[in-house]
Amino acid sequence: MTLMEQAVEAAVTFPANKDAPKEVKAFYNKAKGREKDDIASTVEILMVRSEGKEDLISIINRYWQ
């Protein structure tokens, strides 16, 4: 399974799995080149699945800044 596939699998478990953003970021940090860009796009999954604006801001501040 590729890092991208693993990142998507982690992202779709959010918000039930509150560690999903951390897991996606870990896959992002391991990736290189195009795969890194692809994994960055999985943040959109987290955004859609977030439980509101505060939840989303918390994710961004904690893992992606």
Residue pairs with C-beta under 8 A, 6 or more apart in sequence:
1 9
2 35
3 27
3 30
3 31
3 35
3 39
4 27
4 31
4 35
4 38
4 39
4 42
6 27
7 23
7 24
7 27
7 28
7 39
7 42
8 42
8 45
10 17
10 20
10 23
10 24
10 27
11 20
11 24
11 42
11 43
11 45
11 46
11 49
12 45
12 49
13 20
14 20
14 21
14 45
14 46
14 49
14 50
15 49
15 50
15 51
15 55
17 23
20 46
21 46
21 59
21 62
21 63
21 64
22 62
22 63
24 39
24 42
24 43
24 46
24 63
25 63
25 64
27 39
28 36
28 39
28 40
31 38
31 39
43 64
46 56
46 59
47 56
47 59
50 56
50 59
